[in-house]
């Protein structure tokens, strides 16, 4: 019995569908890994998710971020205010033609700038740990040079 030619396109679509599903799982897994790292850098998963969303969707309002991340609008507004105060996101008023309230829109700083800002904090914490004996007055305390961490932007080398 000859194969029904209408089955061939269906098989092609299901293969394509499987490929698309695999791609979506891989991207989701990658995104979760990035969020885990950023959660450490930015202190919370909420702030990390907002950062990732803003890197993908620059100049979004808090409402757009809430819709895109599934987070509560009040949580997003509070986190964005903190991130703006810390210079992790940039904020400006959205321009509109009509009268009314122009909301703020936000964009996240580049990852290299984010890492550069964290280096100082990590460096201070390492120096505290390495020099703990001298701070506690231990006789075994050694005069250690402070820890210095340098971050180079790969774009600077080009």
Order of alpha helices (4+ residues) and beta strands (2+ residues): alpha-alpha-beta-alpha-alpha-beta-beta-alpha-alpha-alpha
